[in-house]
Amino acid sequence: MSSLITRVVGWAVAFLIGAFYGTAGTVGQAFLVGPIPLGLILATIGSAALLVALRTLTGDRVNALAGGLGITAATFLFSQVSPGGSAIVAAPTVGTEWIPLVWTVVGPALMVLVAMWPDFSNLREARRPAES
């Protein structure tokens, strides 16, 4: 029973960390240095690194899914306009409309890619010659 509780707590922590990364990425994705969308690039690299680390360190696909759901939930939440009309993330300018669209797709795409990536650890064990 304690193993199940530990796993559920781990999933909740992965979701919260993913939500943190999603919040930072949603706020920072619009940062440009000249024509280069540096905010989008850094948000994508950071989110990918988080999801790969969750999958690699725990060996559990559900942790990567929980982190990706956190990223996606934060992106959705902070992209909305409040009932008063204010928004946390500024509207894109002409010529940069594609950046928030790409960021909206990056979180779920990375989540699916990392979670569904095949586990190659069994291949290494199968290729080793039997010790006698």
ChimeraX commands (.cxc) that place a marker at each C-alpha (Angstrom):
marker #1 position 0.00,0.00,0.00 radius 0.5
marker #1 position 2.83,2.41,0.79 radius 0.5
marker #1 position 4.26,1.80,-2.69 radius 0.5
marker #1 position 1.02,3.02,-4.27 radius 0.5
marker #1 position 0.95,6.08,-2.02 radius 0.5
marker #1 position 4.56,6.86,-2.91 radius 0.5
marker #1 position 3.80,6.61,-6.62 radius 0.5
marker #1 position 0.71,8.83,-6.37 radius 0.5
marker #1 position 2.68,11.44,-4.41 radius 0.5
marker #1 position 5.39,11.25,-7.08 radius 0.5
marker #1 position 2.80,11.84,-9.81 radius 0.5
marker #1 position 1.40,14.83,-7.92 radius 0.5
marker #1 position 4.89,16.30,-7.50 radius 0.5
marker #1 position 5.61,15.74,-11.20 radius 0.5
marker #1 position 2.36,17.52,-12.07 radius 0.5
marker #1 position 3.24,20.50,-9.84 radius 0.5
marker #1 position 6.76,20.77,-11.26 radius 0.5
marker #1 position 5.32,20.55,-14.77 radius 0.5
marker #1 position 2.85,23.31,-13.88 radius 0.5
marker #1 position 5.76,25.46,-12.71 radius 0.5
marker #1 position 7.63,24.90,-15.98 radius 0.5
marker #1 position 4.43,25.49,-17.95 radius 0.5
marker #1 position 3.83,28.77,-16.15 radius 0.5
marker #1 position 7.38,29.97,-16.76 radius 0.5
marker #1 position 7.22,28.87,-20.39 radius 0.5
marker #1 position 3.85,30.51,-20.99 radius 0.5
marker #1 position 5.02,33.82,-19.58 radius 0.5
marker #1 position 8.45,33.71,-21.25 radius 0.5
marker #1 position 7.64,32.21,-24.66 radius 0.5
marker #1 position 7.05,35.60,-26.28 radius 0.5
marker #1 position 10.57,36.93,-25.55 radius 0.5
marker #1 position 12.38,37.82,-28.77 radius 0.5
marker #1 position 16.00,38.75,-29.42 radius 0.5
marker #1 position 15.78,40.37,-32.81 radius 0.5
marker #1 position 13.94,37.89,-35.00 radius 0.5
marker #1 position 14.90,34.90,-32.83 radius 0.5
marker #1 position 12.16,33.58,-30.49 radius 0.5
marker #1 position 14.57,32.94,-27.63 radius 0.5
marker #1 position 11.77,32.56,-25.06 radius 0.5
marker #1 position 10.10,29.83,-27.09 radius 0.5
marker #1 position 13.39,28.01,-27.63 radius 0.5
marker #1 position 14.33,28.11,-23.93 radius 0.5
marker #1 position 10.81,27.11,-22.83 radius 0.5
marker #1 position 10.84,24.15,-25.21 radius 0.5
marker #1 position 14.32,22.99,-24.13 radius 0.5
marker #1 position 13.45,23.35,-20.45 radius 0.5
marker #1 position 10.18,21.48,-20.78 radius 0.5
marker #1 position 11.78,18.69,-22.81 radius 0.5
marker #1 position 14.59,18.37,-20.27 radius 0.5
marker #1 position 12.07,18.16,-17.43 radius 0.5
marker #1 position 10.02,15.45,-19.09 radius 0.5
marker #1 position 13.07,13.41,-20.09 radius 0.5
marker #1 position 14.43,13.70,-16.55 radius 0.5
marker #1 position 11.12,12.58,-15.05 radius 0.5
marker #1 position 10.98,9.57,-17.35 radius 0.5
marker #1 position 14.65,8.65,-16.99 radius 0.5
marker #1 position 15.06,9.10,-13.25 radius 0.5
marker #1 position 11.87,7.32,-12.25 radius 0.5
marker #1 position 11.56,4.82,-15.09 radius 0.5
marker #1 position 7.82,5.50,-15.04 radius 0.5
marker #1 position 5.87,6.77,-18.03 radius 0.5
marker #1 position 3.13,8.13,-15.79 radius 0.5
marker #1 position 5.55,10.63,-14.23 radius 0.5
marker #1 position 6.30,12.04,-17.68 radius 0.5
marker #1 position 2.57,12.17,-18.42 radius 0.5
marker #1 position 1.89,13.96,-15.12 radius 0.5
marker #1 position 4.63,16.52,-15.82 radius 0.5
marker #1 position 3.32,17.06,-19.34 radius 0.5
marker #1 position -0.22,17.49,-18.05 radius 0.5
marker #1 position 1.09,20.10,-15.62 radius 0.5
marker #1 position 2.77,21.98,-18.48 radius 0.5
marker #1 position -0.38,21.79,-20.59 radius 0.5
marker #1 position -2.70,22.82,-17.73 radius 0.5
marker #1 position -0.57,25.84,-16.84 radius 0.5
marker #1 position -0.36,26.88,-20.48 radius 0.5
marker #1 position -4.13,26.66,-20.81 radius 0.5
marker #1 position -4.82,28.44,-17.51 radius 0.5
marker #1 position -2.46,31.36,-18.03 radius 0.5
marker #1 position -3.42,31.89,-21.67 radius 0.5
marker #1 position -7.01,32.75,-20.77 radius 0.5
marker #1 position -8.45,36.23,-20.50 radius 0.5
marker #1 position -10.02,36.92,-17.10 radius 0.5
marker #1 position -13.67,38.01,-16.75 radius 0.5
marker #1 position -12.40,41.57,-16.19 radius 0.5
marker #1 position -10.64,41.50,-19.56 radius 0.5
marker #1 position -7.05,41.38,-18.34 radius 0.5
marker #1 position -4.55,38.74,-19.44 radius 0.5
marker #1 position -1.32,37.54,-17.88 radius 0.5
marker #1 position 0.30,36.91,-21.25 radius 0.5
marker #1 position 0.31,39.81,-23.68 radius 0.5
marker #1 position -1.25,39.34,-27.11 radius 0.5
marker #1 position 1.23,38.62,-29.91 radius 0.5
marker #1 position 2.21,41.36,-32.30 radius 0.5
marker #1 position 1.98,41.24,-36.07 radius 0.5
marker #1 position 4.52,38.74,-37.36 radius 0.5
marker #1 position 4.77,36.80,-34.10 radius 0.5
marker #1 position 1.32,35.18,-34.05 radius 0.5
marker #1 position 2.89,31.77,-34.65 radius 0.5
marker #1 position 4.92,31.76,-31.41 radius 0.5
marker #1 position 2.02,31.23,-28.96 radius 0.5
marker #1 position 0.50,28.68,-31.33 radius 0.5
marker #1 position 3.72,26.69,-31.36 radius 0.5
marker #1 position 4.00,26.89,-27.56 radius 0.5
marker #1 position 0.43,25.61,-27.22 radius 0.5
marker #1 position 1.35,22.49,-29.20 radius 0.5
marker #1 position 4.85,21.95,-27.73 radius 0.5
marker #1 position 3.74,20.82,-24.25 radius 0.5
marker #1 position 1.34,18.07,-25.35 radius 0.5
marker #1 position 3.66,16.98,-28.18 radius 0.5
marker #1 position 6.64,16.61,-25.85 radius 0.5
marker #1 position 4.48,14.81,-23.31 radius 0.5
marker #1 position 3.38,12.21,-25.86 radius 0.5
marker #1 position 6.85,11.85,-27.36 radius 0.5
marker #1 position 8.63,11.34,-24.04 radius 0.5
marker #1 position 5.97,9.13,-22.46 radius 0.5
marker #1 position 5.58,6.87,-25.48 radius 0.5
marker #1 position 9.28,6.60,-26.32 radius 0.5
marker #1 position 10.25,2.91,-26.24 radius 0.5
marker #1 position 12.24,1.52,-23.33 radius 0.5
marker #1 position 15.59,0.30,-24.66 radius 0.5
marker #1 position 17.00,-0.88,-21.33 radius 0.5
marker #1 position 15.89,-4.48,-21.99 radius 0.5
marker #1 position 17.79,-4.55,-25.29 radius 0.5
marker #1 position 21.12,-4.04,-23.56 radius 0.5
marker #1 position 20.49,-6.95,-21.22 radius 0.5
marker #1 position 19.41,-9.23,-24.08 radius 0.5
marker #1 position 22.55,-8.49,-26.12 radius 0.5
marker #1 position 24.96,-9.36,-23.32 radius 0.5
marker #1 position 26.43,-12.85,-23.66 radius 0.5
marker #1 position 25.44,-15.26,-20.93 radius 0.5
marker #1 position 28.05,-15.44,-18.20 radius 0.5
marker #1 position 29.26,-18.96,-17.46 radius 0.5
marker link #1:1,2 radius 0.2
marker link #1:2,3 radius 0.2
marker link #1:3,4 radius 0.2
marker link #1:4,5 radius 0.2
marker link #1:5,6 radius 0.2
marker link #1:6,7 radius 0.2
marker link #1:7,8 radius 0.2
marker link #1:8,9 radius 0.2
marker link #1:9,10 radius 0.2
marker link #1:10,11 radius 0.2
marker link #1:11,12 radius 0.2
marker link #1:12,13 radius 0.2
marker link #1:13,14 radius 0.2
marker link #1:14,15 radius 0.2
marker link #1:15,16 radius 0.2
marker link #1:16,17 radius 0.2
marker link #1:17,18 radius 0.2
marker link #1:18,19 radius 0.2
marker link #1:19,20 radius 0.2
marker link #1:20,21 radius 0.2
marker link #1:21,22 radius 0.2
marker link #1:22,23 radius 0.2
marker link #1:23,24 radius 0.2
marker link #1:24,25 radius 0.2
marker link #1:25,26 radius 0.2
marker link #1:26,27 radius 0.2
marker link #1:27,28 radius 0.2
marker link #1:28,29 radius 0.2
marker link #1:29,30 radius 0.2
marker link #1:30,31 radius 0.2
marker link #1:31,32 radius 0.2
marker link #1:32,33 radius 0.2
marker link #1:33,34 radius 0.2
marker link #1:34,35 radius 0.2
marker link #1:35,36 radius 0.2
marker link #1:36,37 radius 0.2
marker link #1:37,38 radius 0.2
marker link #1:38,39 radius 0.2
marker link #1:39,40 radius 0.2
marker link #1:40,41 radius 0.2
marker link #1:41,42 radius 0.2
marker link #1:42,43 radius 0.2
marker link #1:43,44 radius 0.2
marker link #1:44,45 radius 0.2
marker link #1:45,46 radius 0.2
marker link #1:46,47 radius 0.2
marker link #1:47,48 radius 0.2
marker link #1:48,49 radius 0.2
marker link #1:49,50 radius 0.2
marker link #1:50,51 radius 0.2
marker link #1:51,52 radius 0.2
marker link #1:52,53 radius 0.2
marker link #1:53,54 radius 0.2
marker link #1:54,55 radius 0.2
marker link #1:55,56 radius 0.2
marker link #1:56,57 radius 0.2
marker link #1:57,58 radius 0.2
marker link #1:58,59 radius 0.2
marker link #1:59,60 radius 0.2
marker link #1:60,61 radius 0.2
marker link #1:61,62 radius 0.2
marker link #1:62,63 radius 0.2
marker link #1:63,64 radius 0.2
marker link #1:64,65 radius 0.2
marker link #1:65,66 radius 0.2
marker link #1:66,67 radius 0.2
marker link #1:67,68 radius 0.2
marker link #1:68,69 radius 0.2
marker link #1:69,70 radius 0.2
marker link #1:70,71 radius 0.2
marker link #1:71,72 radius 0.2
marker link #1:72,73 radius 0.2
marker link #1:73,74 radius 0.2
marker link #1:74,75 radius 0.2
marker link #1:75,76 radius 0.2
marker link #1:76,77 radius 0.2
marker link #1:77,78 radius 0.2
marker link #1:78,79 radius 0.2
marker link #1:79,80 radius 0.2
marker link #1:80,81 radius 0.2
marker link #1:81,82 radius 0.2
marker link #1:82,83 radius 0.2
marker link #1:83,84 radius 0.2
marker link #1:84,85 radius 0.2
marker link #1:85,86 radius 0.2
marker link #1:86,87 radius 0.2
marker link #1:87,88 radius 0.2
marker link #1:88,89 radius 0.2
marker link #1:89,90 radius 0.2
marker link #1:90,91 radius 0.2
marker link #1:91,92 radius 0.2
marker link #1:92,93 radius 0.2
marker link #1:93,94 radius 0.2
marker link #1:94,95 radius 0.2
marker link #1:95,96 radius 0.2
marker link #1:96,97 radius 0.2
marker link #1:97,98 radius 0.2
marker link #1:98,99 radius 0.2
marker link #1:99,100 radius 0.2
marker link #1:100,101 radius 0.2
marker link #1:101,102 radius 0.2
marker link #1:102,103 radius 0.2
marker link #1:103,104 radius 0.2
marker link #1:104,105 radius 0.2
marker link #1:105,106 radius 0.2
marker link #1:106,107 radius 0.2
marker link #1:107,108 radius 0.2
marker link #1:108,109 radius 0.2
marker link #1:109,110 radius 0.2
marker link #1:110,111 radius 0.2
marker link #1:111,112 radius 0.2
marker link #1:112,113 radius 0.2
marker link #1:113,114 radius 0.2
marker link #1:114,115 radius 0.2
marker link #1:115,116 radius 0.2
marker link #1:116,117 radius 0.2
marker link #1:117,118 radius 0.2
marker link #1:118,119 radius 0.2
marker link #1:119,120 radius 0.2
marker link #1:120,121 radius 0.2
marker link #1:121,122 radius 0.2
marker link #1:122,123 radius 0.2
marker link #1:123,124 radius 0.2
marker link #1:124,125 radius 0.2
marker link #1:125,126 radius 0.2
marker link #1:126,127 radius 0.2
marker link #1:127,128 radius 0.2
marker link #1:128,129 radius 0.2
marker link #1:129,130 radius 0.2
marker link #1:130,131 radius 0.2
marker link #1:131,132 radius 0.2
view
